[in-house]
Amino acid sequence: MTGNPKQREGARELKVATFAAFRFLIEISRRMAQFSYRARRKDGQVVQGVLDVTDRSAALAQVERMGLFPVAVEAARGGGASSTAEGGGAASLMPAAVREMFFRQKPPKLQELATFMRQLANLIKAGMPLTAALNSMSSIDSKGIPKSVSAQLKQEVMEGRSLSGAMAKQPVIFSDLCVNMIQAGEQSGALENVLRRLSSHFERFAEVQSKFISALIYPALVMAVGIIIIIVFMTVMMPKFMEIFAGMGSELPGATKFLMDVSDLFTGYWWLLAAIGLSVYIVFKRYQSSDRGRRVVDGWKMNAPVVGKVVKLNLFGQFCRTLGTLLQNGVPVLNALKITEQIVSNSVIKDALARTRDDVTDGKTIAEPLARSRVFPQMMIDLLKIGEETGDVPGALNNLADTYESDLEVGLRVMTNLIEPVMIIVIAGFVGFLMYAVLSAMFGMINSISA
């Protein structure tokens, strides 16, 4: 080999590094998960084997491509399935926290769940058996719900489990609301009707959610533009005016001096402002994560001016719609209250529902403990009492949900009409102050020059 000793040493280190990289890649390829399968051929003969794949859904797909009817697919012992099932062979080498962050399954959106339920109901209505309908769903591209979910549901049903039991194994995708309603539908023989009611339920919630977002888009856009204008002016434009003012040497108005001090703070101590803002955010989130802080913040949301009424209407409509849908589909009262308590996001209403559930266990009606909580409006309590007397609590709850959702639409329009002009006035006030501070200094300079 030619070259000086340093070059030879560098080439040797490069070879060692290349060899180590190849060994690393080979080790990754060996860390694929192993799944043992048991399947039947078309003639009924049972066959067994082991597959090196990334996850269980890939193992199911490979067994079906082999022309076999899968009976059971399980992670082989020592095959590393638990670590690779979440993200493949390379992901198994990552730390658990990093792997959880990158490969955590996200829950689908409400409209995506509604579409999934409606498609499954349509297939069952067409006369397809449940396993065939789930097999068809696994070939349909459903946004937000992977095809592997339908494939796993089909496999669980083929192994003898109910659809609700199979869905219960995927809590990220299917909530307790879905599981309990489908279980009630299976017991009553009205699975198709329950799926359609679930679809309608999720569509209503998605519609309310979209109305909230639509109502807040314009105010948020106006606020963002105003903040950007102020920051750009304070960090880019104001320093240039400061150079001009300093060169003239004339006395500046108080508003201009204040603006210059604020500009110095933005340009020279932005890191301190960012650190303070981040610290305040962290302290607030930690306080909000505590039980007491969560109750205080949720209580403030319900009682805030302008916004509080809209928040209450949304929460009461969500409560009535969820509880009414569960009771209408045959879910027991205690289970329905527990599921509704889990779905409602406000801790004040959660606490009220928890106390109501305890009182209902003692034999009381729903309306009486709800009235004692002093959280729910009197109209809801009165209609619930009438529903209990007539034996139609689900109907009363659904009527209340329709009323609150209609009032929510009006409340959102009123809130938007109030917030928009207030934000415009506030931003115009800030911009007007900036213009006054700069122009007053410029007019002072002109007067001093002319004098």
C-alpha positions in Angstrom: 0.0 0.0 0.0 1.3 3.4 -0.9 1.0 6.7 1.0 2.2 8.0 4.3 1.3 6.3 7.6 -1.6 8.8 8.3 -3.3 7.9 5.0 -2.9 4.2 5.7 -4.3 4.6 9.2 -7.3 6.6 7.7 -8.0 3.9 5.2 -7.9 1.3 7.9 -10.4 3.2 10.0 -12.7 3.7 7.0 -12.7 -0.1 6.4 -13.5 -0.7 10.1 -16.4 1.8 10.0 -17.8 0.4 6.8 -17.7 -3.2 8.2 -19.4 -2.0 11.4 -22.1 -0.3 9.3 -22.8 -3.5 7.4 -23.0 -5.5 10.6 -25.5 -2.9 11.9 -27.7 -3.2 8.9 -27.6 -7.0 9.0 -28.6 -6.8 12.7 -31.6 -4.6 11.8 -32.7 -7.1 9.2 -32.5 -9.9 11.7 -34.7 -8.1 14.2 -37.9 -8.6 12.2 -40.8 -9.9 14.3 -41.7 -13.6 14.0 -45.3 -14.7 14.0 -46.5 -18.3 14.2 -49.6 -19.1 12.2 -52.1 -21.9 12.0 -54.2 -22.1 8.9 -56.3 -24.4 6.7 -55.9 -25.3 3.1 -58.9 -25.5 0.8 -59.1 -29.2 1.4 -59.4 -28.6 5.1 -55.9 -29.7 6.1 -54.4 -27.7 8.9 -50.9 -26.3 8.4 -48.5 -24.4 10.7 -45.5 -22.2 10.2 -43.5 -19.2 11.2 -43.3 -15.9 9.3 -40.7 -13.1 9.5 -42.8 -9.9 9.1 -43.1 -6.5 10.7 -46.5 -6.9 12.4 -49.5 -9.1 12.8 -51.5 -7.5 10.0 -48.6 -8.2 7.6 -48.6 -11.8 8.8 -52.3 -12.1 8.1 -51.8 -10.7 4.6 -49.0 -13.1 3.8 -51.0 -16.1 5.0 -53.9 -15.1 2.7 -51.5 -14.6 -0.2 -50.3 -18.2 0.3 -53.9 -19.3 -0.4 -54.6 -20.4 3.1 -57.5 -19.7 5.5 -56.0 -18.2 8.7 -57.2 -19.7 12.0 -54.7 -18.2 14.4 -51.8 -15.8 14.1 -49.7 -15.1 17.2 -46.4 -13.6 18.0 -43.7 -16.3 18.2 -41.9 -16.6 21.5 -38.5 -14.9 21.4 -39.3 -13.4 18.0 -39.2 -9.8 19.2 -42.8 -9.1 18.1 -43.5 -6.8 20.9 -40.8 -4.4 20.0 -41.2 -4.5 16.3 -44.9 -4.5 16.0 -45.1 -0.8 16.4 -42.7 0.3 13.7 -40.8 -2.5 12.0 -37.3 -3.9 12.5 -35.5 -0.5 12.6 -38.0 0.8 15.2 -37.1 -2.0 17.6 -33.7 -0.4 18.1 -35.1 2.9 19.2 -35.8 3.9 22.8 -39.3 3.1 24.0 -40.2 6.8 24.5 -39.0 7.7 21.0 -40.8 4.7 19.4 -44.0 5.7 21.2 -43.7 9.3 20.0 -43.2 8.3 16.3 -45.3 5.2 15.9 -48.2 5.9 18.3 -51.5 5.2 16.7 -53.7 8.3 16.4 -57.4 8.2 17.0 -59.5 8.8 13.8 -61.6 11.9 13.3 -65.3 11.9 14.0 -66.2 12.1 10.3 -63.9 9.2 9.5 -65.6 7.1 12.2 -69.0 8.0 10.8 -67.9 7.0 7.3 -66.5 3.6 8.6 -69.8 2.8 10.5 -72.0 3.8 7.5 -69.9 1.7 5.1 -70.1 -1.3 7.3 -73.9 -0.9 7.8 -74.4 -0.7 4.0 -72.5 -3.9 3.5 -74.5 -5.7 6.1 -77.7 -4.4 4.7 -76.7 -5.8 1.3 -76.8 -9.3 2.8 -73.1 -9.9 3.4 -72.1 -11.9 6.4 -70.1 -10.0 9.0 -66.8 -11.6 8.2 -67.3 -11.0 4.5 -68.3 -7.4 5.2 -65.2 -6.8 7.3 -63.1 -8.5 4.6 -64.5 -6.0 2.1 -63.8 -3.1 4.5 -60.2 -4.2 4.6 -59.9 -3.5 0.9 -61.7 -0.1 1.1 -59.4 2.9 1.5 -60.9 4.5 4.6 -59.1 7.7 5.6 -58.0 7.8 9.2 -58.7 4.1 9.9 -56.0 1.7 8.4 -57.0 -1.3 6.4 -55.2 -3.5 9.0 -57.9 -2.5 11.5 -60.6 -4.2 9.5 -58.4 -7.1 8.8 -57.8 -7.6 12.5 -61.5 -7.3 13.3 -62.2 -9.9 10.6 -59.6 -12.2 12.1 -61.0 -11.8 15.7 -64.6 -12.5 14.4 -63.4 -15.6 12.5 -61.9 -16.9 15.7 -65.3 -16.7 17.4 -65.3 -13.3 19.1 -68.1 -10.8 18.8 -67.6 -7.6 16.8 -67.9 -5.6 20.0 -65.3 -7.8 21.7 -62.9 -7.3 18.7 -63.4 -3.6 18.8 -62.7 -3.5 22.5 -59.2 -4.7 21.7 -58.6 -1.5 19.7 -59.4 1.3 22.2 -57.5 3.9 20.2 -59.9 3.5 17.3 -63.1 2.5 18.9 -64.3 4.2 22.1 -66.4 2.6 24.9 -69.4 4.3 23.2 -68.9 2.2 20.1 -68.2 -1.0 21.9 -71.2 -0.8 24.2 -73.7 0.3 21.5 -72.5 -2.4 19.2 -72.7 -5.0 22.0 -76.3 -3.9 22.6 -77.0 -4.1 18.9 -75.6 -7.7 18.7 -77.8 -8.7 21.7 -80.9 -7.2 20.2 -80.2 -8.4 16.6 -80.2 -4.8 15.3 -76.5 -4.4 14.4 -77.2 -2.6 11.2 -79.5 0.0 12.9 -77.0 0.6 15.6 -74.2 1.1 13.1 -76.3 3.7 11.3 -77.1 5.5 14.6 -73.5 5.5 15.5 -72.7 7.1 12.1 -75.4 9.7 12.6 -74.1 10.4 16.1 -70.5 10.9 15.0 -71.7 13.1 12.0 -73.6 15.4 14.4 -70.6 15.8 16.6 -68.3 16.4 13.6 -70.7 19.0 12.4 -70.7 20.8 15.7 -66.9 20.6 15.8 -66.6 22.1 12.3 -69.0 25.0 13.3 -66.7 25.8 16.2 -63.6 25.8 14.0 -65.3 27.8 11.3 -66.5 30.4 13.9 -62.9 30.8 15.2 -61.0 30.9 11.9 -61.6 34.6 11.1 -60.9 36.0 14.6 -57.7 33.8 14.9 -56.5 35.0 11.5 -57.1 38.7 12.4 -55.3 38.2 15.7 -52.3 36.5 14.0 -52.0 39.2 11.3 -52.1 41.9 14.0 -49.5 40.2 16.1 -47.2 39.7 13.1 -47.5 43.4 12.1 -46.7 44.6 15.6 -43.6 42.3 16.0 -42.3 43.2 12.5 -42.7 46.9 13.3 -41.0 46.7 16.7 -38.1 44.5 15.5 -37.4 45.8 12.0 -39.0 49.2 11.4 -38.6 50.8 14.8 -34.8 50.4 15.1 -34.4 52.4 11.8 -36.6 55.2 13.2 -34.5 55.1 16.4 -31.4 55.8 14.4 -33.0 58.8 12.7 -34.3 60.1 16.0 -30.9 59.7 17.7 -29.2 61.6 14.9 -31.4 64.6 15.3 -30.8 65.0 19.0 -34.1 66.6 19.7 -36.4 65.9 22.7 -38.8 63.0 22.0 -42.4 62.7 23.2 -43.2 60.3 26.0 -45.0 57.8 23.7 -42.0 57.6 21.4 -39.6 57.0 24.3 -41.9 54.2 25.6 -42.1 52.7 22.1 -38.3 52.8 21.8 -37.9 51.1 25.2 -40.3 48.3 24.1 -38.4 48.0 20.8 -35.1 47.6 22.8 -36.8 44.9 24.9 -37.9 43.0 21.8 -34.6 43.2 19.9 -32.2 42.9 22.8 -34.0 40.6 25.2 -36.2 38.4 22.9 -34.7 35.3 24.4 -35.8 36.4 27.9 -39.3 37.1 26.7 -39.4 33.7 25.1 -38.1 32.0 28.2 -40.7 33.9 30.4 -43.5 33.0 27.9 -42.4 29.3 27.9 -42.2 29.2 31.7 -45.7 30.7 32.1 -47.0 28.2 29.6 -45.4 25.2 31.5 -46.6 26.5 34.9 -50.1 26.9 33.5 -50.2 23.4 31.9 -48.9 21.8 35.1 -51.6 23.7 37.1 -54.2 22.7 34.6 -53.1 19.0 34.8 -53.9 18.9 38.5 -57.4 18.1 39.7 -57.9 21.5 41.4 -56.5 23.4 38.4 -58.6 21.4 35.9 -61.8 22.2 37.8 -60.9 25.9 38.1 -60.0 26.3 34.4 -63.1 24.3 33.3 -65.3 26.3 35.6 -63.9 29.6 34.2 -64.6 28.4 30.6 -68.2 27.8 31.5 -68.6 31.2 33.2 -66.5 33.3 30.9 -68.3 36.3 29.3 -69.5 35.7 25.7 -67.6 32.4 25.3 -69.1 30.8 28.4 -72.6 30.5 27.0 -71.3 28.8 23.9 -69.2 26.3 25.9 -72.2 25.4 28.1 -74.4 24.8 25.1 -71.8 22.6 23.5 -71.3 20.6 26.7 -75.0 20.2 27.5 -75.7 19.1 23.9 -72.8 16.6 24.0 -74.1 15.2 27.3 -77.7 14.8 26.1 -76.8 13.4 22.7 -74.4 10.8 24.1 -76.5 9.6 27.0 -79.7 9.6 24.8 -78.0 7.6 22.1 -76.7 5.0 24.6 -80.0 4.6 26.4 -81.9 4.4 23.1 -79.7 1.5 22.0 -80.3 -0.5 25.2 -77.1 0.2 27.1 -77.8 0.0 30.9 -78.1 3.3 32.7 -75.0 3.0 34.9 -72.8 2.0 31.9 -74.3 4.8 29.9 -73.5 7.4 32.6 -70.0 6.0 33.0 -69.3 6.2 29.2 -70.8 9.7 29.0 -68.6 10.8 31.9 -65.6 9.6 30.0 -66.5 11.3 26.8 -67.4 14.7 28.2 -64.2 16.8 28.5 -65.2 19.3 31.2 -64.2 18.2 34.7 -67.1 20.1 36.4 -69.6 18.1 34.4 -67.5 14.9 35.0 -67.8 15.3 38.7 -71.5 16.0 38.5 -72.0 12.8 36.5 -69.9 10.7 38.9 -72.1 11.8 41.8 -75.2 11.2 39.7 -73.9 7.6 39.0 -73.4 7.0 42.7 -76.9 8.2 43.5 -78.5 6.2 40.7 -76.8 3.1 42.1 -78.8 3.8 45.3 -82.0 3.7 43.4 -82.7 7.4 42.6 -83.7 8.8 39.3 -81.3 10.6 36.9 -83.0 14.0 37.2 -82.9 14.3 41.0 -79.1 14.0 41.4 -78.5 16.2 38.3 -80.6 18.9 39.9 -78.6 18.7 43.1 -75.3 19.3 41.3 -76.5 22.8 40.3 -74.5 22.5 37.0 -77.3 21.6 34.6 -80.1 24.1 33.6 -83.6 23.8 35.0 -85.1 23.1 31.6 -83.0 19.9 31.2 -84.0 18.7 34.7 -87.8 19.4 34.0 -87.7 17.6 30.7 -85.8 14.6 32.2 -88.4 14.3 34.9 -91.2 14.3 32.3 -89.2 11.6 30.4 -88.9 9.5 33.5 -92.6 9.8 34.2 -93.6 8.8 30.6 -90.9 6.2 30.3 -89.1 7.9 27.4 -85.9 9.3 28.8 -83.9 8.7 25.5 -86.5 10.7 23.6 -86.3 13.6 26.1 -82.5 13.6 25.9 -82.5 13.6 22.1 -85.0 16.5 22.1 -82.8 18.4 24.5 -79.8 17.7 22.3 -81.6 19.1 19.3 -82.5 22.2 21.2 -79.0 22.8 22.5 -77.4 22.2 19.1 -79.8 24.7 17.5 -79.1 27.2 20.2 -75.3 26.5 19.8 -75.5 27.5 16.2 -77.1 30.8 17.1 -74.7 31.3 20.0 -71.7 30.8 17.7 -72.9 33.4 15.3 -73.5 35.9 18.1 -70.0 35.2 19.6 -68.3 35.7 16.2 -70.2 38.9 15.6 -69.1 40.2 19.0 -65.5 39.0 18.9 -64.6 40.2 15.4 -65.3 44.0 15.9 -63.6 43.9 19.4 -60.4 42.3 17.9 -60.4 44.8 15.1 -60.7 47.7 17.5 -58.0 46.4 19.8 -55.6 45.8 16.9 -56.5 49.2 15.4 -55.7 50.8 18.8 -52.2 49.2 18.9 -51.4 50.2 15.3 -52.8 53.7 15.9 -50.6 54.1 19.0 -47.5 53.0 16.9 -48.4 55.5 14.2 -48.9 58.3 16.8 -45.6 57.6 18.6 -43.7 57.7 15.3 -45.5 60.6 13.7 -45.5 62.8 16.8 -41.7 62.4 17.0 -41.3 63.3 13.3 -43.5 66.3 13.6 -41.5 67.5 16.6 -38.3 67.1 14.5 -39.8 69.1 11.7 -40.9 71.9 14.1 -37.4 72.0 15.7 -35.8 72.3 12.2 -38.1 75.0 11.1 -37.6 76.9 14.3 
